[in-house]
Amino acid sequence: MAHDDLTTVLREAPRNCWLALNEKETEVVGRGETMTEAVEEAKKNGVQDPIVIWAPKSWSPAVY
């Protein structure tokens, strides 16, 4: 998968929530206030093992 593809997906995704992505990281298949809600929505949308990430209010670089 190209880096630009994921960047586009995340740029257009809802913010300040958990996101569930399909296995190829090309589509948001669920969202929720909790990880569980995002995974449940993904499963309803046919994705049994989604990739789950937190979508902050704004995307910015961070050093940990």
Secondary structure, DSSP 8 states (H G I E B T S, - for coil): --HHHHHHHHHTS-SSEEEEE-TTSSSEEEEESSHHHHHHHHHHTT-SS-EEEEE-SS------
